[in-house]
Amino acid sequence: MEIRLETVLGSAEVGLFALPTDRYVILSKEINPSKVKAIQQVLKVETILTSLADSILVSPFAAGNSNGLLLSKLVVDEELKKIKAALPDLNIHRLDTKYTAVGNLILCNDRGAVVSSLLGKSVAKVVADVLGTDTVSSTIANRSYVGSLVAATNVGALVYVDAEDDELKLLEDVLHVHVDTGTVNGGVLFPRSGIAANSSGAVVGSLTTGPELMTISRVFQR
């Protein structure tokens, strides 16, 4: 598995500009072509270049796995059409909820999903149907934005450092992967913001330290 240190659009917060899965990766269309190629070499999946919600950011507005893709209601029709054209057999759904940064509220891989307790039972059921996974509602360290607190693949999950032991056990049980706590980019507490990873590899923010990389490698290595 390759781990590559990188910056995207002048930022080490590489995870904000990407939504990677084992089937596809959605990247901000503003990313330089040479950076796109580098990310493709690491993640080794089909790449869709687009904006979401007319923003340069991607991960706050989407959550997905190999089975489905959940989008913010702010995603415009043109963006939705582009994604559907690229992934015609993927289950794609715009979530009808007052919360627009749905990517920060949903944590998932191909085996399970953890949904913020803010979203409610009806939205959690939609998430389960679209992603084709078991779904539970929870917080992590009393924080509701679970999607930004964890970087997860089908191999492992790097979790916010203040997560409780029972929360780590829940994540292991739901996602069916090894989990560990850690930071990225020299102490940033939100792993998802600095990591774009799938089962093939990980693109990690350039400010990530040696000890952080050791933890990331241990978590995501097959």
C-alpha positions as a printed Julia matrix, in Angstrom:
222×3 Matrix{Float64}:
   0.0    0.0     0.0
   1.36   3.41   -0.99
   1.17   6.43    1.31
   1.95   9.73   -0.38
   2.48  13.11    1.28
   0.77  15.81   -0.75
  -0.74  19.28   -0.87
  -3.89  20.12   -2.81
  -4.76  23.64   -3.93
  -2.0   24.93   -1.67
  -3.42  23.16    1.38
  -2.29  20.16    3.42
  -5.97  19.45    4.2
  -6.11  17.05    1.27
  -9.14  15.17    2.58
 -11.38  18.2     2.13
 -11.01  18.04   -1.64
 -11.65  14.32   -2.15
 -14.18  11.57   -1.52
 -12.4    8.24   -2.05
 -13.93   4.76   -2.07
 -12.74   1.39   -3.37
 -14.74   1.96   -6.56
 -14.33   5.66   -7.37
 -12.92   8.92   -6.08
 -14.59  12.29   -6.47
 -12.05  15.12   -6.67
 -12.47  18.87   -6.81
 -12.32  19.95  -10.43
 -10.01  22.79   -9.39
  -7.15  20.41   -8.57
  -4.12  20.68  -10.85
  -3.96  17.84  -13.44
  -0.54  16.71  -12.17
  -1.98  16.4    -8.64
  -4.97  14.49  -10.02
  -2.63  12.04  -11.71
  -0.63  11.59   -8.49
  -3.8   10.87   -6.51
  -5.01   8.42   -9.16
  -1.71   6.55   -8.96
  -2.19   6.05   -5.23
  -5.91   5.28   -5.04
  -6.16   3.31   -8.33
  -9.87   3.9    -8.97
 -12.05   5.77  -11.45
 -11.85   9.53  -10.93
 -14.69  12.02  -11.25
 -13.66  15.68  -11.38
 -16.45  18.0   -10.32
 -17.54  20.67   -7.91
 -20.11  19.97   -5.22
 -22.46  22.73   -4.1
 -20.47  25.1    -6.36
 -17.58  24.79   -3.9
 -13.94  23.78   -4.26
 -14.53  21.45   -1.29
 -15.83  17.91   -1.76
 -15.92  15.81    1.42
 -18.16  18.13    3.49
 -20.93  17.73    0.92
 -20.89  13.96    0.31
 -20.49  10.54    1.88
 -20.25   7.31   -0.04
 -18.99   3.78   -0.5
 -18.79   1.3    -3.36
 -22.56   0.8    -3.25
 -23.93   4.32   -3.03
 -23.38   8.04   -2.7
 -25.17  10.52   -0.45
 -25.09  14.17   -1.46
 -25.98  17.45    0.2
 -29.14  19.14   -0.98
 -26.85  22.02   -2.0
 -25.42  19.9    -4.82
 -26.81  21.38   -8.03
 -28.45  19.46  -10.87
 -25.51  19.89  -13.24
 -23.13  18.35  -10.69
 -25.55  15.5   -10.01
 -25.9   14.75  -13.73
 -22.13  14.61  -14.16
 -21.74  12.11  -11.33
 -24.63   9.96  -12.58
 -23.15   9.92  -16.07
 -19.81   8.74  -14.72
 -21.33   6.19  -12.32
 -24.64   5.17  -13.93
 -25.2    2.06  -11.81
 -24.32   3.66   -8.46
 -27.13   4.36   -5.99
 -27.04   8.17   -5.71
 -29.29  10.24   -3.47
 -29.54  13.89   -2.38
 -30.42  13.92    1.3
 -33.47  15.96    2.28
 -32.32  17.38    5.61
 -31.72  20.84    7.03
 -28.06  19.91    7.54
 -26.09  20.66    4.4
 -22.6   19.41    5.34
 -23.74  15.78    5.25
 -20.21  14.49    4.72
 -19.33  15.73    8.19
 -22.28  13.84    9.67
 -21.93  10.41    8.02
 -19.04   7.97    8.45
 -19.01   4.87    6.26
 -17.16   2.17    4.4
 -18.49  -0.77    2.37
 -19.46  -2.7     5.52
 -21.21  -0.2     7.74
 -22.11   3.38    8.54
 -22.25   5.59   11.6
 -24.68   8.48   11.31
 -24.71  11.59   13.44
 -27.42  11.61   16.06
 -28.46  14.99   14.61
 -29.9   13.39   11.49
 -32.67  11.33   13.04
 -34.07   7.86   12.38
 -35.7    8.56    9.02
 -32.47   9.92    7.51
 -30.47   7.05    9.05
 -32.77   4.61    7.24
 -32.19   6.41    3.93
 -28.44   6.24    4.53
 -28.67   2.49    5.15
 -30.75   1.95    2.01
 -28.48   4.01   -0.25
 -25.19   2.61    1.05
 -26.47  -0.95    1.46
 -25.04  -1.28    4.97
 -26.06  -1.62    8.57
 -26.27   1.83   10.14
 -26.13   3.1    13.7
 -26.55   6.59   15.13
 -23.89   7.84   17.51
 -21.6   10.62   18.61
 -17.83  10.43   19.07
 -16.35  12.09   22.15
 -19.71  13.86   22.6
 -19.32  15.42   19.15
 -21.97  15.0    16.48
 -19.85  15.55   13.35
 -18.74  11.91   13.14
 -17.8   12.1     9.45
 -15.02  14.58   10.09
 -13.73  12.79   13.18
 -12.76   9.56   11.4
 -10.93   8.62    8.19
 -12.18   5.13    7.3
 -11.53   2.57    4.58
 -12.34  -1.12    4.2
  -9.0   -1.83    5.91
  -8.92   0.5     8.92
 -10.09   3.7    10.55
  -8.14   6.56   12.13
 -10.22   8.15   14.87
 -10.33  11.41   16.82
  -7.92  11.13   19.74
 -10.49  11.72   22.5
 -12.81   8.91   21.4
 -13.84   6.66   24.29
 -13.03   2.95   24.38
 -16.67   1.99   23.92
 -16.88   4.28   20.88
 -13.81   2.63   19.35
 -15.41  -0.75   19.95
 -18.61   0.47   18.27
 -16.64   1.62   15.22
 -14.87  -1.73   15.01
 -18.17  -3.58   15.24
 -19.97  -1.41   12.66
 -17.17  -0.89   10.12
 -15.56  -4.33   10.67
 -12.02  -2.92   10.58
  -9.14  -2.26   12.94
  -9.34   1.21   14.49
  -6.86   3.44   16.28
  -6.69   7.07   17.36
  -4.37   9.63   15.86
  -3.82  13.04   14.34
  -2.65  14.33   10.97
  -0.76  17.35    9.63
   1.25  17.94   12.78
  -1.51  17.64   15.34
  -4.77  18.37   13.49
  -7.45  16.51   15.44
  -9.79  15.79   12.51
  -8.3   12.84   10.57
 -10.73  13.08    7.66
  -9.54  16.57    6.73
  -5.98  15.45    6.11
  -6.39  11.98    4.62
  -7.86  10.67    1.36
  -7.58   6.89    1.53
  -9.02   3.64    0.23
  -7.86   0.03    0.34
  -5.16   0.69   -2.27
  -3.41   3.65   -0.68
  -3.56   6.94    1.17
  -2.86  10.54    0.2
  -1.9   12.37    3.38
  -1.37  16.04    4.1
   2.22  17.2     3.63
   2.54  18.52    7.2
   2.01  15.05    8.66
   4.86  14.04   10.96
   6.84  10.81   11.11
   5.06   9.47   14.19
   1.69  10.33   12.66
   2.66   8.5     9.48
   3.6    5.42   11.49
   0.12   5.32   13.01
  -1.55   5.97    9.66
   0.48   3.19    8.05
  -0.4    0.76   10.84
  -4.1    1.57   10.53
  -4.49   1.44    6.76
  -1.91  -1.18    5.81
  -3.4   -4.46    4.59
